[in-house]
Amino acid sequence: MTLAPNATSPISRIVTTSVEKNQPGRSAWKAVATPFRAVSRPLSITLSVLVWVAVIGGWFALTYSGAVKEMFLPRPESVLSTTIRMALDGSLWEHVLASVQVVLIGFVISSIVAVPLGLTMGTYRVVQAALDPLVNFIRYLPVTSFVPLFILWIGIGIEQRVAVIIFGIFFQQLVMIADSARSVQRDLVNAAYTLGTKRGDTVFHIVFPATLPNVLDVLRVTMGWAWTYLVVAELVAARSGLGYISLKAMRGFQVDVIFMAIALIGILGLCTDQLFRGIRRLVAPWAN
Amino acid sequence: MDTLALATKPKSSDIGIDNVVLRYGKGDNAVLALDGISFHVVPNEFCVIVGPSGCGKSSLLYLVAGLEERTGGMISVGGKPVTEPGPDRGMVFQAYTLFPWLTVAQNVEYGPKRKGMPAADRRAIVEHFLREVGLAKFANHYPSQLSGGMKQRVAIARALANDPQVLLMDEPFGALDSQTRHSMQKLLLRIWDHSKKTVLFVTHDIDEAILLADRVLVMSGRPGQIKKEIRVGLPRPRSMDLVMEPNFIAMKREILELLKNDEDDEH
């Protein structure tokens, strides 16, 4: 017994050194363990698929092993079959459409005002001085605390949900767009002046194109927030939409419907995100 | 083609700088950046200001461009007092200032377009000046696809395409490696020989100053003042080999001495 470790250790040492000498394996590990080093496309696809498989596999394991009651965590296939059933009877599309409509209206109204106002605010110090304190005050107010007020003021129609979304994203958009306008390189504006640009044209001719990639990123990020505020609004007062069916499903213990709604919002968010990336590539090709 | 002929024909004015004062801040915190600067640049002259960093030479250029406001004195270009920036004073900056959202050709076209020049004339001008700086092949590239030297060549083309009365250059080659800088100096001299614009050029590189200039103004710092004026008088066209010539070295020594005294004064 006392001899055994002594006897095996030299052998194991030989084994390890021979593994270390195995150059391909070592350099592959070194490559992926190097900060900021790019990895090959097959590897990155494999990894992302593996993580999804692990998450869904874990879901299967939890439900089929009986570790979690189906009342709290539905089986994956029952979520899928509920989705198919609701897609076929048309009720799914009605709710998806209702939600998408509210998000789009709120997002578009907010952005149409926030982009020009934000650019003006970042360019002209007077506008900034006037608006900054107010905007930064409102920006920190929790949107949810305004929901009862909005219901009191505008009722429980679509306008209320649109208002919640606008209130949730407008001030954030404003601040972020003003910031990117403020960071426009000063000599870029100076160069424009020496080439005959009028002061009044600076926002449109210089600040707007210079910040366009940033502005599109701000819109992409705040679109995601719009989805969050949509659900908040729909949970409180709505008769259709993905947030609404989640609330209804909770009352009827239909956990599969809640899961479906969450997954759909995730997929819709992913789609709009890709859409914005596509738009950015298209209208700001220089920034890639 | 008439417009092109106009744009490439010499059109240049004088620059008058008379007792210019620039002060930053107020009260006890006020900093006197420029103290009573006076000189005159004649039409077609290549005038270089050389001085230590922080002596206010760039600020002086920004004042001529109208990008900063002077505290006192008078600046005029072509007899007209400078009150704000304008296309009659083209400028090339030390930082890269090409518009990243425009292609090389669109950048060069920017000034003429602001003036409302017809598209066909603009195209001819863009073609001409991109050929001048040797970048005709890169007309449709974006600035982010160019090297630092190429960006500054486009910046020179962009400034000249707008047909300014004077060309202001603020250490335009300061961020380039020495080999690129030499080829840029050669290129600039060739273009200047064609366009004969009045040039006011700022640098801290003494070799560059002597190599390019008809006249070098040596500036001292804090507050900025013109210490001495040196007429270079070396024959043109000039080449890099001049840096070995005895009178080049004599001028370089003189300027070094002037700048060294300035440093000693500070300590």
Interface residues (C-beta under 8 A of the other chain):
Chain A: Q185 D187 L188 N190 A191 A192 Y193 T194 L195 G196 T197 I206 P209 A210 L212 A284 P285 W286 A287
Chain B: Y62 A65 G66 L67 P85 G86 P87 R89 G90 M91 F93 A95 T97 F99 P100 W101 L102 Y110 G111 R114 K115 Y142 P143 S144 A155 R158 A159 N162 P164 L168
